Amino acid sequence: MLPDLTQYMWIAWLILALLFVILELVTLEFTFLMLAAGALIGGLGVNLLGGPWWLQIGVAAALSALLLFTIRPLLLKVLHRNDTPDARTNVDALYGMGARVVAPFVHGIGSVRLDNGETWTAQISDESLDLDVGARVAVVSVHGATVEVSPRLTTPPEGTPTDG
């Protein structure tokens, strides 16, 4: 005589939920997370309340489908929301960055230390200007390994580091 395997369904629900969570960690799309929640809440929940096996499967399937079509789209929308602009990197991050003159400008060429700590060869945008060592400037453009600078505005652009 075969034992009644339905008394061990709770183990099957836990294993199934664990399997879905592991698959979710691989895919990261909230699909298997919704299936795991359906298995735990629907299948295991009805099992613990003493429901028959067919009701456990039905409630788990219905709850998984409900979560897939209601909660998952909301979670994906929050995950893929793009409120912040893309971070500027490499040369793009230099435009508008503040700097301090560290070597005097001779014939429009000098040296500046950018606010990020890098020292660059600099070319002044207006050669008629006389900038002393220690003067604040801002990067206007980048030409290879040389930055073009102009005198710093009194108020730095938003998001630009300042001398604190």
N, C-alpha and C positions, 0 to 999 in steps of 0.2 A: 504494500500500500504506500502511495506517494504522500509525502508531507504536504500540508497546505502552504504553498509558497507565498500566498498573499499576506501572510503575517510578517514577511520580511520586505514588503514593498517600501517601507520607510528607508531601508538601506539603499534600495535602488534609486529613490528620489534624491538622497544625499549624494550618491555617486554621480548621478546625472547632473545635479546642480554644480558639483565640483568640476566635472568635465566641462560644463558650459563656462564656468568662470575661468578656467585655464585657457580655453579657446578665445575668450574675450580678451585676455591679456595678450594674446598673439595678434588679434585683429584690430582692437581698439575702435570699434564702430558701434558699440552699444547693442548690437544684435544679440549676441550670446548672453549678454548681461540680462536682457529682457527675458530670454528663455530660461536662464537660471532662476530669476525671480519667479517666473511662472511655475517652475518645478518646485521651488521651495514653498512658496505661499500657497499655490493651488494644489499641487500634488501631495506634498508632505502635510500641508494643513488639513486637507480633507482626509488623509490617511490617519492623522492623529485624532480627528474627530470621529473616526470609525466609519467613514464612507466606503462604499464598494470600489473595486479597482477601476471599473469603467467610469465612475464618477470622478475619481482622482485624475484620470487621464483627460477627461473632458474639461474639468475645471482648470487643469494645468494648461491645456491647449488654448482655452478661451482667454485665460488671464495673460498668457504669453502674447497672443495676438493683440489683445487690448493694449498691453504695454508697448508692443512694437509699433502700433499705429498711432498712439497718443503721446507717450512719454519720450520715446526715442527721438522723434523729430524735434521736440523742444530741447532735449539735451544736445543734439547735433547743432542746432541753431546757436545755443549758448557757446558750445565748443568752438565753432567756426566764426563767431562774431569777431569783427575786425574794427574795433573802436580806435585802436592806436595805429598811427601811420607806421609804415615799415621803417625800421631803424636804418639810419644812414651809416654806411661802413666805408672803409678804405678811403679813396680820394674824395668821394662824395661827402664824407663826414668833415672834411677840412673847410668846405665853403662856409664862410661866415664865422668860423672859429676865431676866437681872440688869440692874440699873441703879444709878446713883449720883445722889443728890440734889444738884442744882446751885442750886436756889433754895428758900428756906425755905417750909414749908407754912403758909399763912394760911387759917384756916377750912377746912382739909382740902384746899386746892388749892395745888399747888406746881409745880416743874419738875424733871424728871429727865433724865439723859443715859443712854440705853440702851447696852448693851455693843456694839451694832452701830454706835455713833457718833451716832445720831439723838437730838435733844433733843425731848422730848414734854411737854405739859402733863399733870400727874399729879394724881390724886385718891387720897388715902390711904384704905385700906379701913376703918381704925378711927381716927376723929378724935381719940380720947383719947390716941393715941400722939404723942409729940413726936420728930420726926426732924430731926437737925441736918444742915447742908450737909455733903456728903461721906459720909453714911450709905449703906450698901448696902441696896437693896430689890429685890424681884422683881415682875414684872408678873403680876397676877392675872387681869385682864380688860381688854378694850378697848371703850371707848364712844365711837365716832366718832373725834375727834381727841384724845381724852383716854384715858390709860391709868390703870387702877386698880392701885395697888401696895400691897404689905405688906412688913414688915421681912424682910430676906433670911435664909434659913435658914443655919446654920453650914456645912453642906455643900451645894454647888450640885447641882442635878439633873444626871444623866449627860448629857454632850454639850453642856452650857451653857458658854460661854466664861467664864473667870475673869480676875481681874487678875493678870497674870504678873509 
